[in-house]
Amino acid sequence: MRVAFGGILHETSTFAPTPTTVQKFIDGFGVYRGSEILDRFRGSNICTGGFIADLEQAQATLLPLLWAFAYPSGVIPAADYQQLQNEFLDRLRAEMARPGGVDGVLLDLHGAMVVEGIPDAEGDFVASVRQVVGPQIPIMVTYDLHGNHSWPRFAAATATVGFDTYPHVDMGERGVEASQLLRRTLRGEIQPVTAFRSLPMFWSAPRQVTSHTPMNEVIARLHEIERRPGILTASVSTGFPWADVPHMGCSVWVTADRDQALAEATVRELADWLWERRATWQAPPVRVTDALDQGESAGRFPIILADHADNTGGGAPGDSVELLQTFLDRRLQDAVVLYIVDPEVVAEAHRAGVGATLQTRVGGKSDPVQGPPVSMRAVVRGLSQGEFVYDGPMYAGLTGNMGPSAWLQQDGVSVVVVTKTEQPLGPAFAKTLGIDCRRMKYIAVKSAVHFRNAFEPFAGNIYSVDARGTHTHHFPSLAYRHRPRPMYPVDGEGPERLG
């Protein structure tokens, strides 16, 4: 059994101004080719790590092609996408031409990638792979929970598996699941058929935490469906509202064994169940000051504020300053902001050195809504070139790099200033600078939910706050141009039942 695998992964914010070039992929999580993929991801908790684990256990012949991941940011220029796509397809063609060819393909994709002129980039990519391998070779695809999906990408694939968790701690498991479906298909045990439904609905990030109510009810429903006779897999995507594309929104899909009618009936049931409960998946915004007041009244520390409107994990710039300014105005003690993206201030801190005092202006430089910059007279407490090892469930077994970085402190307020736009998935990087987050009373994170995988075990209270930022969750304020249909709750209640 000869299985080719790889992928091009990007969560694209069409509201982010900076294009995502090939260099952004190289500087991000990286671009890996051939055996480099095995060396980098063997034993890791991502989908490709799951592919490798299952294929090696099955003693299959592994054919790693190309794997590329850029941190969430703006639209990918067409030429840059084509460069990566062409290399992937050329490597696939080369494997097809070798003795034995290719028996199956596994694709590790995101689901919310947007390319200049190609709003449905994953649909284009999967279709291009299908064109190379022909109609008979099975293609299995894994997707993030936050994809904006369309039927063409499912039509081009044999089966598709979506994440079950947010934070995404099940990526490796989903990779194994996709690989097992591929192997069962190749042995002739199953013949996957898929049905898909899209829902015209926004889904609030605080209602997507899969270990909490109500999202755990959604996952329980999926697992109950997957236990039914004839059902192979079922998934929900909560969508990615910062990608302004015609197919934006939530979606569900169900894959059955040979029985298209069963798949269609089951996906309709699941979609109707979600739609009937549409108000359940919404959460009102919380102001920063209200969250602090509530947390202090409760008296459980640390109080963690999730700055989801400036979530760098979704393509936001990472330099909004409302939380930092509020911490300083309140003269908080044992407070830290993770992280503010500001290469200029990082360079100043590195020139000055540890122990120096800087008079500087932090953040608020990418967009007027993110600022204005905060004036600080801060001590440089620590410096780093950015290397660290992930120590939480997400990305377990992998290293990361925030680029040149600095720990600044003014009175009781600390801020970690970084070069790269990666959200704080845990306290691991802060620890390399000398910050013990467990000893802090107030922690602000530029993240929506992923931080919970490592911070939640020691949190006192967690609040998702509606601070000023380009990735606001106040969706009526976003200037959509390509969203063709009304979306609940922005445009009203919608029909009682889906058509």
N, C-alpha and C positions, 0 to 999 in steps of 0.2 A: 504494500500500500504506500503510494507516493503522494504526499500531501504538501501543497504549496501554501504559504501563508505570509501575512504582513498587513500593512494598512497605512493610510494617511489620515491622521486624526486632527481635527480642529473644531472648536466651538466658536463660531464666528458671531461677533457683535457687529451688526451693520451700523450701529450708532457710535462705534469706536472709530476715531479718525485715522489711526495708524494702519496702513496696509500690512498684511501678513505675508511677507516675502519668504523665499526659500531660506534666506539667512535667518529669519525669525524661527524657522523650524530647526536649523542647525544650532542656534543659540538657545532654543527652548529645551524641551526634553531630549531633542536630538534627532538625527537621521542615521539609521543603522541599516547595514546591508549584509546579506548573506549570513555567514557565521557570527558576525558581530551581534546579530539579533539573539542568537542562542547564548552568547557570552553575557549579554546585558540583562536578559529577561528570564533565563532559566531560574526557577525557584521564586520568582517575583509574583506579587498579587496584582497582576493585571491580566487582561484577556489573553494576550500573547503568551504570558507565563503559563496560563492554563492550557493553551494549545500545546505548548512544548511538553508539559507534564503528561498530558493524556496520550499524546502521540508517542512519546518515548516509552511510556508504560506499555503501550500496545505494540511496541517494536516496529513502528512504521518508519518509513524513510522520510525525514524532515527536509523540506525544501524552502528555507527561509528566503524571502525575496527582498523587500524593502519595508521598513517601518519608520514613519516620520510623525512627530508630534510637536506642534507649536502651542505655546500658551495662548489662551483665549485673547483675541484682539480683533482687528478690523478685517474687512473683506480681503480674500486672497486674490492678487492679480492673476489674470488668466494665464499669462506666460509662466508664472511661477508654479501654478497648479499643473499646467501641462508638462513642465519639466519633471516634476515628481511622478505624475501619472505615467508619462512615457517611459521613465526608467522602470517603474513597477511592471508595466506591461511588457517591456523588452525582456526583463528578467523572467517573467512568466513564459513568454514565447520561447526563450532559451531552454527552460526546463521542459516545456512541451516537446521540444525537438530532440531531447536526449532519449536514449533507450529506456523504455518503460513509461516515458511521458509523465503526465500528471493525472492522478486518479481523482483528486478532490482539492478544493480550495477553501481556506479559512480566512476571513477578512475581519480585522480588528478596526472598527470605525467608530465615529462619535455619533453622528446623526443630525448635527446642526451646523455643518460646514457650508459656507457660502463662497462662491467664486465669482469674480467679475463676469457678468453675462450668463452665469449658471447658478440660479438660486437653489436648485436641487442638486448640490454637488455630489452627495452620496449616491443619488439615483444615477447620475452620469457615470460615477466611478464603477458601481456594481455592474451597470450595463456594459461598460467597456471591458470589464473582466469576462462577462458572459460572452461577449463577441469573440474574444480570444479563445476561450476554451470550448465554445460550442454549446449546444442545448443539452447534452447528456451528462456532462461532468457536474457533480453537485457542488454548489457554493453555499457555505454557511457563513452568516454574518453576525457579529455581536455589536450592540449599540449601547451607548450611555442612556441613562434615564431621561435625559433632557434633549432628546432629538425632536426636530420638526419633521414629521415623516410624510411620505407620499407613496401612492401605490406603485409607481414605476420601480422603486428600489426593492420592493417585495416581489414584484413580478420577475425581476432579473435574478433573484436569489432562490435557492432551494428551501432554506429555512432561516429564520432570524431569531436571535435570542437577545432580550433586553435585560439590563441590570434590575435586580430586585431591591437594592438598598441605596439609601441616601443618608449619611455619607456612603460612598461607593466602596464598601468593604468586601463585596462579593465578586469583584472583577475576575479573579482567578477561577472561581467556581463557574462563572458564566462561560469562560473560555473552555473549561473542561466539558460543560454541557454541550456547547456547539460542536466540539470535536467528537464527542460521543454520538451526537446525532449524525454527523458526517460518516462515522465508521459504520453505524447501523444502516445507514442508507446504502453505503457501498457493499455491505454484506447482503443487501436485498431484504432485510428484516422489516423496513419501513419505507413508505413512499410519502414524504411530507407534502401537504397542501395547506395553503395559508389564506386566511380571510383577514381583512383590515378595515378599521373604521376610524375616522377622524372626528374629534369633538370640538365644537367652536367655543372654547373655554380657556381662560387663564387659570393657573393653579398657583396659589401663594406658596412661596418657599417655606415658611414656617409650618405649613400643613403637609410637607413632603418628607418629614423626618420619619423614616420607616420603623424606628424602634418605638415611636410614640403613636398614640391615638391622634387623628383618625387614619393616618397612612398605614399603620399596621393592619387595619381592617382591609385595606385594598390588597395588600400582599397576601393576607390570609385567604382572601377571595381568589386571587390568582392561583395559589397553591391548591385550593380545593378544586378548581377547574382542571389543573394539571393532573390531579389524581383520577379524573374521570376516564372510563374506558374510551380508547380511541384518540385521546388528546395527548399530543407530544409536548407542547410548550405554549405558554400564554404570557403576554407582557403588556405593561402599561408604560406609556411615555407621557410625562407631565408637560413636555414642550419647553421651548426656549424663547421667551417673548422678546428678547433683544436682537433676534434675527428677523428683520422685516422682510418676510418672503410670503408668497401666496399660500403656501401650505403650513404656515405657522399655526401651532396649537397642540393640544393634547391628542393622543391617539391610543388605540389598542389593537392588538393582533393576536390571533389564535392559530396555531398550527395543529392539524389533525393528521392521522395516518390514513391516507387514501380517500377520506370521506369529506369532500368539499362542502356538502350540505351541513354536516356536523360542525365544521369550522365556521361557516357563515352564521348558523343559528347561535353558536356559542359566543362569537364575537359581538353579535347584536345584543345578546343578553348582558354581556359585560359592559358594553357601551351604555346601554339603557340604565343599568344599575349605577354607574358613575354619574350619568347625567341627572338622574332623579335626586341625587345627593349633592348636586353642584354647589350648593351654598356651604356644604361641609368643607370644601377644599379652599375656602377663602379665609383670610385672617386680616383684621384691621391693622393699620400701621400704628407704631408706638413711637412717640417723640423721645429724643435722647434724654431730656430732663425728666420726663415722666418715668422712664425706665430706671434712671438712677434713684429717683425718689422712692419708687416701689421696691427696688432692691435694698436700699438702705433701711426702709421700714421693715422689711422682712428679716434683715440682719444676718443673712447667709452670704458668706463670701468664699471665693471671689465672685463679684458681679461681672458677668461677661456680656458685653454688648457686641452683637453681630452687625457690622456696618454693611448690610446687604446691598445698599445702593451704590457702594464702591467696591464690590466684590471683584477682585482681580481674577478670581477663578472663573468669572463670566465675561471677561473682556473689559472691565472698567479700568480707568487709569491708575487707581490706587493712591491718589494724592489728595482726596478730599480731606478737609480739616475740621469739620464741625465737632467731631469727637475729641480731637486733640485740644481744640480751643476751649471746649466745655470742661475738660479735665483741668486745664490750666486756670480757667476762670473760677472754678470751684476749689482751687488749691488742694486737690486731692493728694493723698499720700499713698504710696505703694500702688501706683497706677502705671500701666504700660499700654502703648498703642502698637499693634503689630499689623502690618507694617505700613509705612508711607514711602511711596516710590518717589525719590528725588535725587537723581544722580549728581546734581550740582552740589547739594548739601553734603552728600557722601564724599565727594572730592574735597570739599572744604575740610571735613573732619579728618580725612586721611592726611591732608597736608599739615594740619595742626597737630595731630597725634593725640594719644591717650593722655588724659589729664588736663588738656587745654580747655579753655573756655571760648566758646564761639558766640558771636552776635550774628544771628543768621535768620533767614526767612524760610520756613519749612512748608512744603506742599503747596497745593492750590495753584499750580502753574500750567496744568494741561488744558483746563477749560474754566471759564468764569464761574460756572455752577459749582466747581470743586473748591473754590477759594473764598476769600483772598488768602494768600500765604500767611502763616502764623509767625509773628516775630518771637524769637526765643533767644534768651541768653542761657546757653546750655553747656554743661560739661561733657566732654567726650569721654564716656566711660568704657567703651570697648570698640574695637575695629575687627573686621573680618574680610576675607576675600570671598566669602559666601558659601564655602563647601560645608555640607552636613549630611547626615544619614537619617532618613525617615525612621522614626521609632514608634509610630502608631500603626493600626491595622491597614490604613490606606498606604499604598506604595511600599508595603513592607518588603525589605530586601533590596531597596533601591537607594541611590544617593541623589542629592539635590544640590542646587547652587543658586543662591540669591544674588550672585555678583558682588562686587565691592559693597560693603555695608558698614553701618555705624550705629552704636548705641549712644543716644544723647539723653541727658537728664537735666531738667530744670526743676529744682526743689524736689517735690515728691513724684513728679510726672516724668516717666521715661518714654521715649519713642525710638523704635528701630527703623532706621532709614535705609532703604535698599535700592538696588539698581534694576533688578528684574521683577516683572509683574507676576508673582506666584503667591497664591493665598497661603496663610498660615494653617496648614493641615494639622499642626500640633506644635508643642513648645520646643521641638528638637533644635531648630535653628537658633531661637532665642537663648537656649542653654549654652550654645557654643560661644556666645558673646558674654556669658556670665550672668544671665538673667534667669532666676528661678521663678517661673510663673506660678508655681504652687504657693509661693509666699506673697503673691500680689493680692490686693483687695479689689482692684478694678482692672479689667483687661478688655481692650477694644480690639476686635479682629476684623480685617478686611476679607470677610467671608460670609456666605449665606448659611451654609449647613455643614460643609465638610469639616470644619474645625471641631465639630462635636465628637468625631471619632477618637480624638485624643484629649480634648479639654473637658468633655462632659463628665468623665469619671471623678474629677475633683472640683467641679463647678459648684458654687452655692446657688446662684440663679443665672439663667440665660435669657436675654431679651434680643429679639430681632428689631432693630431700631430703624426708623425712617429718617436718617440723616440726609442732608443735601448731597446729591451725587448724580452722575450721568446715567446710572443704571437704576433709576428710581423704580420702585414697585407701584408707583401711582401711574398706572398704565395709560389713563387718558391724556397725560401730559407728554407722552412720547409721540413724535411726529411720524406716524406710520404712513407709508405711501403705497405699499404693495399688499397690505392685508385686505383681501377682497370681501370678507364676510363679517357680519356682526359677531362679536365675541362677548360671552358672559364673563364677568358682570358689567363690563365697561359699557356695553350697548344694550343693556336691559336683560330681562329674564330669559329671553329666547323661548322656543316651543316647550310645551310640557314634556313631550317625548321627542326623541330624535326621529327624523324621517328615514 
